[in-house]
Amino acid sequence: MLKLFDYEKTDVSQLTDEQTAIKVSGLNLKFGKKQVLHNINLRIPKNQITAFIGQSGCGKSTLLSCFNRMNDLAGDCKVSGKILVHGRNVYSKRENVSKLRASVGMVFQKPNPFPMNIYDNVSYGLKLQGRVVRREMDDAVEQALKDAALWDEVKERLFEPASILSGGQQQRLVIARALALKPSILLLDEPTSALDPLTTLIIEELMGALKKRCTIVIVTHNMQQAARVSDYTAFLHQGEVVEYSDSDSLFTLPQKKQTEDYITGRYG
Ligand SMILES: Nc1ncnc2c1ncn2[C@@H]1O[C@H](COP(=O)(O)OP(=O)(O)OP(=O)(O)O)[C@@H](O)[C@H]1O
């Protein structure tokens, strides 16, 4: 299978704690009376790209959002089970959710720059953390924009509104905003579905470069994209993980009929 990046296969069921960025055990989630996630058990490997695929409404984004507790923002959400991020139980009462969201950054389908200039967008989180020494801030903004492969395109216009950027540039700006906080994990929820094919390729190549420094989990409807960029893929159906393995195996030799039907387009 044509891969965008080199990778070594590991059996995800055999990952050690040392190799694991996120460990999910017995996770159930309800919105009101509706149960959306059912007994999820999986380990997300460190410094790899893991994709979640499955039909619309199967719970991909909900599962992703558990990793930095974004679901807390949806009023009637009840979670049971355990999620360890680098060994820390993120649903413990003592968890500092702001710190968690800085170390587990999230990027959504629609680029959402703040209504401010490019520089302020990238430095926003750092300012909230109280780091205000101007030189340090300048260096951090430059580094984050370089890491997001955007620096060369914006270095002459850092103080212009973010809204003047193209959709693909805005998405990289939002990635830079997350990277400025030096996250150990980056959650990408359909990050390219609003972008053209060339810009999509730029973001996919960026993911390959970023996985050296952080673990990436991506939700995508695009199976070619999952096969191209991800090292591991989990197929979800109605809130359950049906199959989870290295992406080559899942896309070429699925073990479950449901997975095969989905990836061959027989449903969904
Ligand atoms: N805040 C919420 N309140 C109530 N129900 C919700 C909420 N968020 C999601 N749901 C429901 O949870 C289920 C799973 O939604 P989710 O967005 O996780 O699916 P998905 O697989 O990511 O779908 P898509 O591919 O369409 O984005 C859906 O039935 C959805 O309606």
The ligand as a Gaussian input file, in Angstrom:
#p B3LYP/6-31G(d) Opt

LIG

0 1
 N      -23.280000      17.437000      22.641000
 C      -24.048000      16.417000      22.274000
 N      -25.255000      16.232000      22.826000
 C      -26.036000      15.187000      22.465000
 N      -25.688000      14.258000      21.537000
 C      -24.500000      14.397000      20.957000
 C      -23.622000      15.480000      21.284000
 N      -22.490000      15.339000      20.523000
 C      -22.672000      14.229000      19.769000
 N      -23.872000      13.669000      20.030000
 C      -24.405000      12.447000      19.421000
 O      -23.452000      11.421000      19.626000
 C      -23.400000      10.569000      18.470000
 C      -21.967000      10.473000      17.996000
 O      -21.583000      11.747000      17.473000
 P      -20.129000      12.030000      16.928000
 O      -20.091000      13.448000      16.495000
 O      -19.151000      11.582000      17.914000
 O      -20.059000      11.054000      15.669000
 P      -19.017000      11.021000      14.486000
 O      -18.742000       9.603000      14.213000
 O      -17.865000      11.903000      14.793000
 O      -19.885000      11.652000      13.316000
 P      -19.440000      12.554000      12.057000
 O      -18.561000      11.673000      11.245000
 O      -20.735000      12.853000      11.386000
 O      -18.757000      13.760000      12.592000
 C      -24.361000      11.145000      17.457000
 O      -25.577000      10.437000      17.544000
 C      -24.543000      12.567000      17.914000
 O      -25.823000      13.038000      17.565000

